[in-house]
Amino acid sequence: MNGSAAGENHSGRAPVTAPGKKNYGRYRFAVLGGAFLLILINPFLNYFLQQNFVQGWYQSLGIGSLWFVSPLEGIESLLITKSLYLPSLIGMMIPVLLALLLGRVFCSWICPVTFLLEIIDRLRKFISRRKFLQNRLLFAKEVLWFTLIIELVVSMILGAPLFVFLSPPGLVGREIMMAVFFRTVALEGVIILVILLLELLTRRLFCRTFCPLGGLLAFLGTKRKMRVHLHNANCTGCKTCNFACPMGLQPSKGEGVSAYCWNCGECLDNCSHNALSFRWNG
């Protein structure tokens, strides 16, 4: 490799040299744990202390007078009712803006389902004594878009917002609430069990293939500002980052900039050659 090629990456810019171990995985697991703890203890606070400062779960969550609404739930309601509901639109603004800037970070850094799957990951690695788990691509990545389209079309045909009732992130919070308030669980909770079992086939099978919310957030994040960039000058072709990616992507081929990447940082953690880094575009 000549001198000019060694000093530039695929974008023509000088490669960014990242210092040492990143530990994004550790930080992300801590954030996931905190987000899960919020919806875990909130029903107990609502029930025993009658506090209403925090209400709901990760589908429609209220903190004080500020409400966050799942973008997919808001779009479903808009398509079904064919009318604008201002509080819903306002509640969607922050999640939509987050996706436009950072992509699917809700899925990788906040979603309670991901927290449960991360625990399964750690248990499987501990039992198998493997650094990386088998991560087969059972379905084409493009299936995610069909999942989103089918979900919206079926909701319009039925005249009912399916994701409101069957949202996995919402179901986790709803099951906890049902257990605290009514000492029972809802039948829909079996969906969470199915997702956990699918994880035994390959990592994040539901997240990267069958989650309509993930599809919508990926679509919104197609032109996101924060991306994982590959610095070709530093890459040795070891493909360790590919084995580390829970979404079955190949960061060594530049797939960190694709819509399917959810900016978890696992590939950065496992690259020992500083060939990958987060970059803010624009």
Secondary structure, DSSP 8 states (H G I E B T S, - for coil): --HHHHT--TTSS------S---HHHHHHHHHHHHHHHHHHHHHHHHHS---SEEEETTEEEETTEEEE-HHHHHHHHHHH-S--HHHHHHHHHHHHHHHHHSSHHHHHT-HHHHHHHHHHHHHHHHHT-SS------S-TTHHHHHHHHHHHHHHHHTS-HHHHH-HHHHHHHHHHHHHHHS---GGGHHHHHHHHHTTTSTTHHHHHT-HHHHHHHHHGGG-SEEEEE-TTT--S--HHHHH-TT---GGGTGGGSTT-----HHHHH-TTS-EEEEE--
